[in-house]
Amino acid sequence: MTGRELEWSRGDRAKAAAKLMVGWVALLWLLEVVDVASGHALDGLGITPRTPSELIDVVPAAFIHFGFAHVAANSVPLLVMGFLAALGGLRRFAAVCALIIVADGLGVWLIAPAHTNTAGASGLIFGLFGYLLVTGFVERRPLGVLVGLLVAAVWGTSILVGLARTQTGVSWQGHLLGLVAGVATAFVFKRRAGRGVVQV
């Protein structure tokens, strides 16, 4: 690739990643508007652990929130970390998100306390944090390492707080499982740099 082609490739990737994540976050807000308007009918799409019929909610639960404050708290980190992860390619990003969401949801279904209802994008956010944190090291890409360090500097403290078991009404299990799943995806989807694509 020429320098001009690489520049266009980077610009196209950034535009596509930005559009995807703005649309994703907008969808979360729209779903919460529908939830409120319907008397919180969508809250039932959260995960109730160890109930076989709840397995169908493993994926939808990542898009449902319990109030606008819940959506707001997840919007910025999902937007930024999702954008950074999506710069590596939308198909790869889709696979990373799918693995994190499914693994996190199944884990919550297995180990969350009985009679709880777990929903929200925070499991995915913790997963994207873990993915961005280690993928640069796994693939030995200096720019990826730098991105991981910057993400850690901005959100590292919040991640640690989110893993604390003392917070009422917060699924530390979902956060921890998402983080572990995100780190795992960095290895599952490992690829070599230098294949004619621009990655971060």
Disulfide bonds with the S-S distance in Angstrom:
none
